[in-house]
Amino acid sequence: MDQKQISREIYRLIVPILLENMLQTLAGLISTAMIGRLLSSDISAQGICLRITDTLWYLYKGLSVGTTVLVSYRYGSGQRGQCRRAVEQAMLCTVPLALVFSAFFFIAPELPLRFFTQDAEIGTKALEFMKIMRLGFPFAALMCINTAAFHGHGNTRTPMMIAVAVNAVNVACGYVFIYGAFGVPAMGVRGAALALVVSQVAGACLGLALLYHPRGLLYGEDAGKRFFVMDWKLAKEVYATGLPVACESIMWQISAILVSKIVLTYGSDCFAAYQLGLQGETIFEMPSVGFSTAATSLASKALGMRDDGLFKAYFRQLIKSASIISLFTSAGLLVTPGFVMRLLTDKPELQAIGAGYLFIMGFMQLPQNLSQVFNGTIRSAGYKNVPMRVVFTGIWIIRIPLILLFAYVLKWDILFVWVAMGLDQFSRCILSGLFYRHKKIGDSVLRLPPQEQEALRA
């Protein structure tokens, strides 16, 4: 393919993902803004529960990345029949795992919440939120795998349309359940949890219907074979690729939990502002998810086609596109932090703290987006554990030690906690770039680890 065709293919993948994330972010912002009009304790309770459920969500996402890699590789190499089996192995592995977590939160939902706070009011509201959220765990897992199935086939438009429906349900139900309407009593923060679960159920069912409809993406693949038959060898491949990604994401979430606990020591206002700031930041960091998915999918596809030239061309264009888009997202965060916070809350004290967080994160857009391209390409080239090690280094050697130093030893202002997060982002981008250059990942097939070369030859 020439340069124009490569650029067109990249943006054909990225643009629907960006629109999908934009819709999800918009829905999240509307829900956050509705809760942001409640009490600080409501905002903090939701933030605590989302920290916990996000850890599980990223475990599912990790396994879904493994699914995308396997499906993209088989799709690129013409092994269409194995695509459906790879997706079904991911479902058979992920949904039971989600049910285990759901059972745990039915038995002892208060245990993880005690780690965050001893505040009785926040703890009570968080417990109410979590009791509802646990119902949606299996459906959240299915949503991740459904999306991976579409992405692995190079289809990013369908997940975008599903996101439209899911977010419409979330916003509409959120308004009705949080404030009360049409005869439904106002439920406050519990209403936000219920709306999220309803939207997850809708999204999971819609995705399965589109995948397995007689004219759906998976129905015709591997024709004549029974559906959902366990294939342990293929399941092992899903885990071998997905677990390092899941561990990477879980390390990130564990660090986020620790950071949340540290921020809570600065007071509930700081923590509430931090949660609102995270939601505001998602407006501008949406491209990073698109670049990660595109890098993973396209690199795996090029490997399946045995085309190193295409592999390198995809990478160069992704780096160029990520750099250009990062300039715009950085400018947005640096110029409009106060405006974004005013959209999310009417409390001036929260607006001031959150604006400081968003301003610091404005400098992090370029390293964050470049890291996603580096890591997606490195992972697809067979170095599955490298991105996880890079994240481990950035979080546990730079981010957490610096935050502990600033917060507990030097007792500096909350602003320095945000600075420590930024330094972590820079370090991880540098480490990934150095690894890519040192290992000459552009010579993708030749530079695969020995076991991957053997599998590829087979």
Disulfide bonds with the S-S distance in Angstrom:
none
